[in-house]
């Protein structure tokens, strides 16, 4: 063993030696500082992670609200394409923007490389028979051309530019394929304006304005006989000149059933194309822009929305709306005004990828706009004089413009999200085929003709609807259950019941959603009258049981543990539920004429969906109850016992003490419990996804379904192309959930602190 003398000999004079207790104290201080650093680092990491998530979401959302970018790539004259320039009557670009073409009045189609504006092939259109071209019409995708001639004829051709790709080089084989030659005007007058719709193989319509201001309609339909032969039926009719002004523009819708004529006094005339009776006049609509003359008409992709341009620079969208007072049941209705030009609109070119279009005016301005979102995307210029023609590329990522001096300008267009916008997301929008503006969510369709409906309002509404019905069930049961458990139940029972309720919170949402959607919903559908009966019968049974218990002698009550009376209610409630279920058929027959769903629709006008808000309220309420119950019970149990004892000593009953002393004191904690339950319900996904029909409708009916923001993200994200509009809109929905959660939590904390301060002063 080491002696004290040896230890003393090892000590160096002048050096400080701490006791063992001092060493332990420094060690504790070191660990305390380390713990503070770890906790602080964890807190900062959580905050930084949340901020990083929000920044990431914001970065994904930002492009939705960015304006389109248009860059002029080149501008060149006709002399680079042809030694003998002629009037250009049509132009177009293939989808890769490698090759463009122009159609001259002489019938020559010149294909050229857009890069460098170098000519490729020159093709003479077959079927013109030496006639000059006076006007043209081209399809939205630019593949079909209809050419009006100086002799009153129409020639239908298809421009084809098939390509092959080999070893990094794309090779094109341009061709002009004639399809039809038709006689429109038997007087041989030149055609000044032309419109086409349909297909030569089925139903087709051509409308033309001649140089002497007559309007001629050519209708053709092809039917297959029983023997497989094609039967062609055609009709040519000259419209009666009922218009007051001079015809200036003409268009036919996508179904080839409706013909529209614009005049220089600001009116649009509507005819219905009929083979039996010829074109039938329907109605006339007046331009909303101070009766300025109509200068251009075109249909957007899908052939339902008519866009008009006028001499005052106004641009408007129209389509047919159901109207029982109209002769056809539909009326041409002015839907919206878009951004106006400073001069007369000279031409319109629709997009092949959506409801966007380019409008051009008489002073060289070109506007890129979107009809559905009512969004002005950008303005660009080609020249200081009138734009004669514009061709939107098939992918809507470029344009070719021709000015009055014969110069061509090629533009690159970066416009990835034209259908996005605050109005599209949060405003009422009047969609094609709808009777009025509305909030609608329908993100995808089968073709490019589909009009995306991206209103988030039905999803926000659905989130609050589901949360409301869940909390209506959860809050009373959870809070009163917590109050009874903490204030009236014997500790031995409380120690068993509280953990049992808390275990409910561990049930996965997908399990609750599965049970709610596949097991609970079909059963509720069959016993809705019984559920309505339970809402009346069960409270009466509980009240009767309470009165009966009140009359039981005290000597018998004292033999039971406090709170056992609640267990005696279980068989009474079970018997009440059984009676209501057994009386379901009787109640349905007496009160609802034998069928509750039919009665609900005929008497109230509400439809019954099997997966509805009632099912979601029960399933989600089952998930929210444990959270609210646990936090509320802890808050109630932590009320100082001296307050409770003082109240009882002053003569208050246990219920008076619970309601007037315990509840106010624990109000801050109970409010926090409700807010946490609210946040849980707002963000719930799987229960809503599986237990409701996921129909994005705005209806407070408890018997209808809905769709929430979180469920919508889960449904749509697998089908959303990365970087597309739908993809980014789903991130916007996620940001809304973040914002709602932040507002709810912040408001809850402010209220909790005020409640805490208020009741601490009492």
Beta strands, then each sheet from edge to edge (+ up, - down):
strand 1: 69-76
strand 2: 88-93
strand 3: 99-104
strand 4: 108-113
strand 5: 118-124
strand 6: 133-138
strand 7: 144-149
strand 8: 153-166
strand 9: 169-183
strand 10: 191-198
strand 11: 203-210
strand 12: 215-224
strand 13: 230-238
strand 14: 247-252
strand 15: 258-263
strand 16: 267-272
strand 17: 280-286
strand 18: 294-299
strand 19: 306-310
strand 20: 315-322
strand 21: 330-338
strand 22: 345-350
strand 23: 356-361
strand 24: 365-370
strand 25: 375-381
strand 26: 387-392
strand 27: 398-403
strand 28: 408-414
strand 29: 441-442
strand 30: 453-454
sheet 1: 1+ 28- 27+ 26-
sheet 2: 2+ 3- 4+ 5-
sheet 3: 6+ 7- 8+ 9-
sheet 4: 10+ 11- 12+ 13-
sheet 5: 14+ 15- 16+ 17-
sheet 6: 18+ 19- 20+ 21-
sheet 7: 22+ 23- 24+ 25-
sheet 8: 29+ 30-
end
